[in-house]
Amino acid sequence: MKKIYQYTMILLAGVLGACSSMSVSDPYSENLPAGFDVNVYMALHPELRTAQIRDYIATKNTMFKDSVTKAGGDYNALKVTDDAAFNADPAQIVAICVQAKIAEAVCATASTDAALLKDMLAFNIVSTTADLAAVQNIPVDEVAISQQYVVFGQSHGWAYRFCVGAESQGPIRPAASAARAESTDEFVAVSGTYCRGEDGNDHLIQ
């Protein structure tokens, strides 16, 4: 549902792993810009939370698969049955879609569009039938999100906060810079930091 290269680079940054501990101190914090708020940053870039939830579930399913296999069970058969049960509950699918911070316009058709329904299976936790409750309880790794900005977001020109006052009149991030996160072209780091204006554009903070 998102650009493959963008997600690949986010994940290669090594900061969205589901096993990260929120109790560990953040060695990148000193490199964050003044006033950085991880909740605001996630609001500006909800795909980060989407990726984090999806990775958490993938890890959980892999662990469950290993335990079932070691016990001599048939994980694939269990998954087929569980996927069918997941698909049979359209209301839950839509609710999970919203919980995973996917665009509302996408979530509205998540249980009826065949391609989207297939994508949503990535949010099915095979070891439980109470998927929505389980997804709601997936912790937010705030350290990982803030590290993503330091390792990837800032150099790619991602806005880290909303613009204040005249900042919305500042230079708009060039289209070439905006496309860097979706391109395999030779990378050149963005200089400066950006905020999100009311016009929906990212503006250079001066």
Buried (B, 14 or more C-beta within 10 A) or exposed (E): BEEEEBBEBBBEBEBBEBEBEEEEEBEBEEBBEEEBBBEBBBBBBEBBBBBBBBBBBBEBBEEBBEEBEEEEEEBEEBBEEBBEEBBEBEEBBBBBBBBBBBEEEBBBEBBEEEEBBEBBBBBBBBBBBEBBEBBEEBEBBBBBBBBBBBBBBBBBBBBBBBBEEEBBEBEBBEEEBBEBBBEEEEEEEBEEBBBBBEEEBBBBBE
